C-alpha cells in the first residue's frame, strides 16, 4: 500500500528439513531479489510447500539459515519475519466477520483502532470486498473467501508475501480471474512474492522466475521463457507446458561435423541447435512442443507426411495427434481454422532451433 | 410367481413377521425401562395410607405434593432434618466450579496436544488414556493422604480438584480429537498473524469448539452430579452432595418407611441430569457426530 522502505529480499541458505528419517530438503539454496515474483513449481511431495513453511517460520529447519530483508530470521517467530501468508484452504477464522478476520493480526499487535480501520478499508477497497466486511466467511463464495484471505495478508503491510497454492480450491474461471488480480497486486505493491503451485500455467503467467522442484531439489531456476523454451532436463520439459512436450527416442548421428537426430525413419538435421556441451554422437531423446512443430504450408519442402489419428479442438487452435513413421504418437498444434481430418495426412517438419535434446540416461539437456 | 408389477413410485414396504417382532421387542424394552419411572412418579404423589393399600401401578386417588415438600425441606438425613435441599445446594456449589475448571483444563490440554507438537506429546496422550482405564478407587486413599497434607481435604476446592483430575482424560480426548479435525492452516494463519499460545486458544479455537463445549458440559454436569463416592470421600461433612444426602434419607429412616418421600427425593435428585438431557439432546448428538465424522 505505502511505498516500501524496508528491504525484503529473501535468501535460503543450505537448508535441511526432514521429518524423522525422511529428508525433504537437503542443502537447499535459493536467493530471491527485492520485489521479485518467484513461483515454486512442482508435483505434490516435491518439498515446495515445506520450503514455503520454512520461510514463513511455521516449520523449523534442521540445518541452514533463512534471511529476510538482510536479517537472519532462522530462529524468529512468523510474526517477526515481516511476512504475510495466504493458504490454499483460505484459513479464515470462521467465527469472525470479514472485518474481524482482516484486522485480527493488527489487533493482536495492539495497533490503534483508527489505524486498523484505515488499513482494512484500504485493503478492502483494493480487493473490492468493501460490501462484504460485515459478513461471516461461511456466507461467502470460494472466490470471495480467497479475496478476504489476500486482504488479511495485505493489511499486514509486509514486505514478503507467501502464497501456498492459493487458487487450487477455486473453479477454473475464478482461478484465471484471481490470477490476474494477484499479478496486478504484485505490480502495485512491489513486494517480494513467493508463490507455491503445481499448476504450470499459473507459474508461467505469474512468475518473474520459476523454480521447478522435484524430490526436494530445485531442478531449474529461470525465467518462464527460459524454462519453457530450454528446459534443463526431461522432468522440467514434461512438467511445464500443456499440452505436454513430445518425446522421441533415437540417436544423434554425425558425419564430418554435420549432426542429425535419427529416430526410426525420422531424420532431423541439427544445424542451429545450441548444444550446452560439445555434441557427440550417441543415444538421445528428442523433445518438441506441439506448437513448435511446423505443419501444413509452413513445414517447407523437407516435410514428412504424418498420418492423422485424432483431433482435439481447443477453440483458438487444435491439437492434432499424428503417427510417427516408427509407430509412436505425437501431437501438433495447428490453427483452429485449419482443415484437417482423421485419416488424412499432415506435412510436418521440426525446426532445430525450437527443439530440445536430452541424454537417454538421467535426461539432462544436451 | 406373483404377477409382474411395473415398478413405479415409492417402493412398497410390506409388513413382515420380522418387522412385527422387531417392534414388539422395542415396545417391551421401552416398557421395561419406563415402568420403574412410572411407579416412582405415581408413588411420590400418593399419601402413605394409599400406599399401604399396595396398589403399586394405580394412579394416585388424591394427588398430593406433600411428599415432595417433605423431601425437599424436612426429611431427615441423619441427625439434621432439613430435607434434601441442603444436598441440592451443596451439589450446585460443587458442580459449577468443577464443570468450568475441568472443561477449561481439558480443552487447553487437548488444544496443546493437537496443535503444539511438543516433544513426547503423543506419549503423554497415550499415558493419559491408559490411566483413564485404571479404576479410580485405587487413587482414593493416596489422594486423601495428599490432600490432607496440602490442606484441601474435605473442602470445596478439594472436590473441585478431584473432579478436574478425573475429568481430564475424557475432556482432553474430546477436545484433542475435535481440534485435530480442524484444518492446520487455521492455526498457521493465526501464528502468522502473531497470536500466541493463549490468544489462538481463546480467540480462534474455542469459538469454533461450541459443539464440543456443549457435549463437554453435558458429560461433566451429569457425571459430576451423579457422583457419589468422590463426593462422600473428598467433599467433607459440610458439603455432602445431593446423591449422598439421598442415600442418607433413604437409609436413616426410623419407624415407618415413607416410600412417597423416598421416591420424591430420588426424582428431585435425578431432575438435573434429566433436564440437561432433554434440553440438549439435539446438541449432544450433533456434537458427537461432528467429532466422529471429522475426527
Interface residues (C-beta under 8 A of the other chain):
Chain A: X53 X56 X57 X58 X77 X78 X79 X83 X84 X85 X87 X88 X89 X91 X92 X93 X94 X95 X96 X104 X105 X108 X109 X152 X156 X164
Chain B: X183 X185 X186 X188 X189 X190 X191 X192 X193 X194 X195 X199 X203 X204 X207 X208
